[in-house]
Amino acid sequence: MPATLEVKCTNDDCEMDMFEMHYTYDMPDDVGVSDFQCPYCGGTDCLEAIEL
């Protein structure tokens, strides 16, 4: 099964509280939250991975 990354946006002005990314192809091992931006506010430094 492809990897899944759960992410939360910590920007107080953003309405997006959490989203989940499902990889459909092999992602390099060093890809992480810092490689993405919030789909709602566009922020990058406000994203944090949710550890389950």
C-alpha atoms as a printed R data frame, in Angstrom:
   type eleno elety resid chain resno      x      y      z
1  ATOM     1    CA   MET     A     1  0.000  0.000  0.000
2  ATOM     2    CA   PRO     A     2  1.357  3.486 -0.832
3  ATOM     3    CA   ALA     A     3  2.558  5.688  1.998
4  ATOM     4    CA   THR     A     4  0.177  8.098  3.709
5  ATOM     5    CA   LEU     A     5  1.134 11.385  5.339
6  ATOM     6    CA   GLU     A     6 -1.240 13.075  7.781
7  ATOM     7    CA   VAL     A     7 -0.596 16.803  8.111
8  ATOM     8    CA   LYS     A     8 -2.033 19.606 10.212
9  ATOM     9    CA   CYS     A     9 -1.847 23.333  9.604
10 ATOM    10    CA   THR     A    10 -0.978 25.313 12.731
11 ATOM    11    CA   ASN     A    11 -1.715 28.746 11.218
12 ATOM    12    CA   ASP     A    12 -4.373 30.303 13.505
13 ATOM    13    CA   ASP     A    13 -5.853 32.215 10.543
14 ATOM    14    CA   CYS     A    14 -6.258 29.067  8.426
15 ATOM    15    CA   GLU     A    15 -9.509 27.092  8.299
16 ATOM    16    CA   MET     A    16 -7.707 23.835  7.336
17 ATOM    17    CA   ASP     A    17 -7.103 21.822 10.476
18 ATOM    18    CA   MET     A    18 -5.858 18.546  8.974
19 ATOM    19    CA   PHE     A    19 -5.429 16.790  5.653
20 ATOM    20    CA   GLU     A    20 -4.106 13.468  4.465
21 ATOM    21    CA   MET     A    21 -1.907 12.778  1.448
22 ATOM    22    CA   HIS     A    22 -1.854  9.372 -0.191
23 ATOM    23    CA   TYR     A    23  1.163  8.740 -2.390
24 ATOM    24    CA   THR     A    24  0.320  6.931 -5.605
25 ATOM    25    CA   TYR     A    25  3.945  6.396 -6.616
26 ATOM    26    CA   ASP     A    26  7.251  5.766 -4.900
27 ATOM    27    CA   MET     A    27  8.310  8.903 -3.075
28 ATOM    28    CA   PRO     A    28 11.956  9.348 -2.069
29 ATOM    29    CA   ASP     A    29 12.619  8.511  1.587
30 ATOM    30    CA   ASP     A    30 13.619 12.097  2.365
31 ATOM    31    CA   VAL     A    31 10.279 13.630  1.290
32 ATOM    32    CA   GLY     A    32  8.464 15.158  4.257
33 ATOM    33    CA   VAL     A    33  6.103 17.883  5.360
34 ATOM    34    CA   SER     A    34  8.565 20.637  4.445
35 ATOM    35    CA   ASP     A    35  8.212 19.692  0.769
36 ATOM    36    CA   PHE     A    36  4.519 20.656  0.694
37 ATOM    37    CA   GLN     A    37  2.308 23.674  1.324
38 ATOM    38    CA   CYS     A    38 -1.130 23.995  2.907
39 ATOM    39    CA   PRO     A    39 -3.812 23.680  0.209
40 ATOM    40    CA   TYR     A    40 -5.936 26.331  1.950
41 ATOM    41    CA   CYS     A    41 -3.627 29.119  3.124
42 ATOM    42    CA   GLY     A    42 -0.539 28.261  1.076
43 ATOM    43    CA   GLY     A    43  1.730 28.279  4.120
44 ATOM    44    CA   THR     A    44  4.731 26.000  4.363
45 ATOM    45    CA   ASP     A    45  6.279 26.759  7.741
46 ATOM    46    CA   CYS     A    46  2.948 26.122  9.514
47 ATOM    47    CA   LEU     A    47  2.640 22.443  8.525
48 ATOM    48    CA   GLU     A    48  3.344 19.623 10.964
49 ATOM    49    CA   ALA     A    49  3.178 15.884 10.470
50 ATOM    50    CA   ILE     A    50  0.646 14.060 12.637
51 ATOM    51    CA   GLU     A    51  2.273 11.028 14.218
52 ATOM    52    CA   LEU     A    52 -0.181  8.181 14.764
